[in-house]
Amino acid sequence: MSEQQNRIDALTELGLTDLEARIYILLTKQPKLSGYRVAKILGRSVPNIYNTLSAMAKKGLVLTSLKGTTNIYIPTPLEEYLEQHTRNAERLMNRTRQVFKGMNASESNPSTGIYQLENTEQVLEKARKLISNATGRITITADRFPLLHLSAFLAEASGRGVNVLVNSYSHIAIPECDVILWNRRPDRKPWPGNWLILVADGSELVVSFFSMDAKVVNAIWADNQYLSLVLHHGRSADTVLAAVLNMLKNDVPVEQLKAETLRLTEKHIFGIKHSNLFNTMQTEMENPPE
């Protein structure tokens, strides 16, 4: 991806339209342009450019000055705009919290399904939320891109007593976490993207596949105890297997192999609580659907 496209994407993720982003980038390179010149350089209609510049001025993205009888435009310095954007976002979030005070959507509408996630930040934020709320165990399989974004949160969770098991194709040291490097077989092609598979407390999960430029290809979040517990056991067992294979490859003494395998198994697989799922199953059997 080109540097220009990266900049456009960064600005559109902030809420700018594609045209606003292109105008802002142009003005950072060539300040003091008239709307007519902007239209000619970008190959857009003059009325469309003037309407967009007017909207950008209202958002605080550009500043206007009159030169003779012509308006010229300069971009608001990026840091100044970002600070303004942050303050506005905080003000809007505080207002929204106040308006919705006492009304918790997650409590009034308990979610027990599987839901599609649409963009990268939504996936990472949901993953961060699961990690921050975890109380017992986290198992995560992740490639380098998502793991870099989540490693500090995983370390914090481990620091407060959560057992964190990490399976990754890229070795990234995460304090107090069991990080297992899965060595790819040389005869297998690498995945054309980045995986993230995260299960928290055997009760919630996020699964996502990102393209190489960090865009979501497919992603889900599920608050489903059946699916989460099955995936927790599957991913944990797969990760412990990776650890065993690594130790065999390195000719680790048998006693050390046994001790480490038992430690990982007890800590990350057999220690998960089944009481919530047991209670759910019992309730469902006592109240079968009609």
N, C-alpha and C positions, 0 to 999 in steps of 0.2 A: 504494500500500500504506500502511495506517495505521501510526502510530508504535507503537501497541500490538502490531500484528502483526510489525513489525520487531524489537521487543524479544523477542517469543516466539520468532521464528526464530533470533535470535542465541543465545538460551539453549538451544534444542533442538540447534543446531549444536555446542554445547559438550558435549552428551550428556544434557541433561535431557529428560524426557518433556514432552509438551504440558501436562499437568496440573501438573507440578512448576514449569514456567515460569510458568504463570498464578498459581499460589500465591505464588511468589517475587515476582512483580511486584506482586501485591496487598499483600503484607506490606511491600514498600518504600514503598507509599503509605499503608498503615494498619497500622503495627506493633502488637504486643501484642494480637493477636486470638486468640481461642480456636479450636480446631478446628471447633467447632460453628458459630461465626460465619463462618469461612472457607467452610464447606459451604453455608451459607445464601446468602452473597453470590455464590458461584460457581454455585449451583444444582446441587450434586453431593450424593451420599449421604454422610452423616456417617461411616460406617465406611470408605468409600473415601478420604475426606480424611484421616482419622487414620492410615490405613495409609501414605498418601503422605507425610504430615508426618514419620512415623517414619523412612521411607526417606530423606527429605531431611536429617533430623538426622544420620543415619549418614554421609551424604555431606558433611556440614559446610556444608550450604546454609542451615540455620536453627538458631537457638538456642532452648532451651526454659526456661521459668521457671514455678514453681508459684505461683499467686495464689489463696490460699485452698485450695480443693480442685480448682481448674481449671488445666490447663496452658495457658499463653499462649506465643505464638511471635513471634520477631522474625527478620528476615533477617540472615544474615551479611553484613557490608559487601561490596559487589561486588569491590573491589580485593583485599580479604583472601581472598575465595573464589577469584578468578582466580590469585592467587599460589599458593594451595594447590593449585589445579588444575594449574598449570604444574609445580610440584614433583612432584606425583604422576605427571604425564605423563612428565617427564624420568626419574623413577625406573623407570617401567614400560618406557620405551624402552631405558634402559640394561640393564635385566634381560633384555629380549627380545634385544638385540644380543648379550649374553653367552651366552644359551641357544643362539642360532643361530650363534654364532661358528664360522667355518670352513665354514658351509653357506650358499652363495649361490644363491638360487633362480634368479636371472637367468642364472647360469653353468651350473647343472645342467640347466636347462630353457630353452635358447635360444628366444626368441620371434621368429617370423618371420611373424606373422599380423596380423590387424586386430581390435582389441579395443574394446569399448564402455566409455566412461567415464560415470559415473552422476551426479556432482554437481560443483558449481562449483569447490570447493577441490581436488578430485581433478584436474580439468582444469588449473587454474592451477599446481598443484604439478608435474604432469607437464610442462607447458610450461616452468616454471622449471628443471626438471631437464635438459631438452633444451638450453636456452640455456646452462646452466652447463657442460655436457659438450661443447658444440660446440667444434671446433678449427679449422674453415675458413670455413664460410659459413652464414648464417642468412637465410632469407627469410620475412617475416611480413606477413600482411594482417590488420589488426585494427581494430575499431571502438574507440571511446573507452574503454569499460569495461575490456576485457582489456588494452588497451595501457597504461593508467595503472598496472595491477598489474605489468606486465612491463617497463616502460621502464627502471627502474634496473638490471635484470638484463641487458637488451640493451646498455645503456651500458657495463656492466662487461665484457661479452663483447667489445665493440668495442675497449675499452681494452686488452685482452690480445691483440689482433691478429685477431679474427674479423671478417670482412666482413659487415656487417649491412645488409640492405635492407628498409625498412619501407614498406608501402603502407597508407594510412589515410584515412578520410573526415574525421577530426578532426586538425588540425595540432597535434602535440605534439612539441616539440623534444627530441631525444635526442642527447646529445653523441657526436660521432664516428660517428654512423650516417647513412646516406643515407635520409632520410625524404621520401617522395613523397606529396603530397596529391592524392588522386583526387577531382576535382570532379564531383559528381553532376550529371547533366543535369536541368534544371529541370522537364522534363516527366515525370520518373520519380519514383514514390513511394519514400520511404526504406524500408529494410528495417525490419520490425517487431521488431527485436532487435539483437543484437551478434554480429558474426562474429569468429572467431579461426581463422586458417589459418597454421600454423607448420611450417616444414621446416628441420631442422638437418643440415648436411653431406650433404644428398641421401640420407640413410639412415634418418631417423626423422621422423615427423610427428605433429602434433596438429591435428585439425579439430573445431571446436565452434561451435554456434549457441546463444546465450543469449537468454532472454526479456528484456524491458525491465527487469524486476526482478532480473536477474542469475541466473536459474535456468537450468540446462542443459535445452535442448530436445532436442538430439541432439549426441553427441560421440564421437569415436573417437581412439585412438592406434594407430599402426601402426609396426612395426619391419620394414619391407619395402622393400628397396632398389629394386625395380622401381617401385612406386607412389611412393615418396619422391622418386626422381630425376625422374620425369615431372612430379610436382607442383612440384618445385623449379624446373624449367625453365619450366613454364607460369606460375607465379605471378611469377617473376622477369621473364619477358618481358612480362607484363601490366603490371608495375610500371614497367618501362623505357618501355613505350608511354605510360603515364600521364605520365611525365616529359617525353616528347617532345611530347605534346599540350599540356602546360602551357607549354612553351617556345614552341610555335607560337602559342598564344593570346597570349603576351606579346611576340610579334614579336622573339624573340631572333635575333641575327645568325646567318647560316648556318654560319659557321666555329665559333661557340660551340656551336650546336646539334649539329654533327657531333662536336666534341670531347667534349661531355658525354655524348652517346649512346654513343660508343665507350668512354668511361671506365666508364660503368655496365654496359655489355655485357661488357667484359673482366673487370671486377671481380666481377660477380655472376652471370653466366650461363655464360660460356665457361671460367671458372676452376675450376669444380667438378671434383673428381677422379672418374674413372670406373673406377679400378683395382679397387675392391672389387666393383663390379657385374660388371666384365669377368671377374674370377676366379670369381665365383659362377656366371655363365652358362657359363663354360668347364667348371667342375666338373659342372654339371647336364647339359651335353651329353655329357660323358664317362661320366656315370652316370645315364642316363635311367631314369625310373620303369618298373617292369615292368608 
